[in-house]
Amino acid sequence: MWLGIFVIAISLLVSTYSIYLCYKREGLYSTAFFFSFGAFVYFLLIPSEMIIRHGIKLPIDLQYSASTPTGQILFYKIAFIGVTAILSFTIGLILSGFKSKAPDSISQAEYVGKNRAAGNLFEKSTLLLSISSIATLLVLFPNFLPAMKASYASAYDTKYHNPLPTFIYEIFYISNAILATLLVIKRKLVCFIVGALLFAGNFFLTFTTFIKAPAVVALLGCGYSYFFLMRNKKIAFSLMFVGIAAILFVLMPMVNIAKSPVARESFAKIFEYYVGNFRFTFMDTDASGPMEATLIAVSDDSHLLLGKTYIDGLSLFIPRILWKDRPLDIAESFARDHVVNWQPGQGMGFGPIAEAYVNFGLYFSFLEFIIFGLLWGVFWRVLQKATSIFNSPVQFDIIYRIVGFYVMVQFFRGFIMGTFKPVIMILFPIMISTFFIYFLQKHLAYKSEQLVDK
């Protein structure tokens, strides 16, 4: 028991130090903070629970492979890698030179004054993207949303077999969250109400389509808005933990209820089901699938790939329509090898700890996270430079903390190269829409000047 508590204590110390290192670069709502939070959820809570429960029957429901090992030594390995991952990622991020403006460091006068034009530009571009994406979805794919609402299994089957409408749907709720954040931080009552309704729309989508992503991006936008509007840092920091607890112990159980067999029944039946099936274990969270894959990976010391997964992962950037015989990525290959009665689209969430272990082993697994932190920082630094034409540091930071953090959630369930493909795909239409509005405004201004001269 005490060893589990010790793991949690060390994790908190390392996380606090990592957040401190990035505080002057990004503020409290930083990349290091979000990575630490994700590492706790996906890397450390389950191993800590299993170490604390040593000698007690492990509350593990094996979802994929009946032969998944569950020895205590494996949880110690995972906890060790998880703790070193937090600091290693922060080191890689700092080495990249990436910085973003802290939301709590921006005065309202600075935002309204220097960023008004940029704010209007991004509001128009995200509004255009949101309307065009939902219109395209309803007109060209009218059966997509009804299929997503049918059941939890139907939603994921629909996503796998319909990549184009799934992508359009993703663009819709992400642009919705960005627009909501842009409106809320304007501190105008009407804008605040409209932004709040847009956030509520994303939460509604999660509870009606069985897909958590709309609520996730809404929470990320709410997080930015919270730190932007809350100027008392001590209060902001204190209430932040209340929010984290609410997410872990209230919102996530509510999502599990939405996925339960009685999700469409009366409140009384839902309550009865939840109470009857209640148990306190982090194995009921999203981290359970990746943890099972990680347990299998860290139990195999046969040979090291020494970064081969990074080279193989580059093939992901070539669409399968252009390369029909494209090799399987490590996640799909791993799932096919270990999932009983594997079906297309079914995966285990082959996470970064598993990739780190098969590449570098236990003692050099930290290299995975230094590499990821470095690549992540360089990617966003290049994009930051490319978008400087808009003179919009605040808007860039909002996009970073919504799109970037959203994709980072996928990193905790995936591998390095599998993380950069979705971030590029999501940013592409956002940038196209923004450049379109930007040059359209320039063109109209030029035409207006010509008319005045005449």
Secondary structure, DSSP 8 states (H G I E B T S, - for coil): -HHHHHHHHHHHHHHHHHHHHHHHHH-SS-HHHHHHHHHIIIIIHHHHHHHHTTTS------SS-TT----HHHHHHHHHHHHHHHHHHHHHHHHHT-----GGG--HHHHHHHTHHHHHHHHHHHHHHHHHHHHHHHHH-TTHHHHHHH-HHHHHHHHHH-HHHHHHHHHHHHHHHHHHHHHHTT--HHHHHHHHHHHHHHHHHHHHHS-SHHHHHHHHHHHHHHHHH---HHHHHHHHHHHHHHIIIIIHHHHHHHTSTTTTS-HHHHHHHHHHT----GGGSTTHHHHHHHHHHHT--S---TTHHHHHHGGGGS-TTT-TT----HHHHHHHHHSTT--TT------HHHHHHHHHTTTTTHHHHHHHHHHHHHHHHHHHHHGGGG--HHHHHHHIIIIIHHHHHHHTTS-HHHHHHHHHHHHHHHHHHHHHHHHHHHHHHHHHHHHHH-
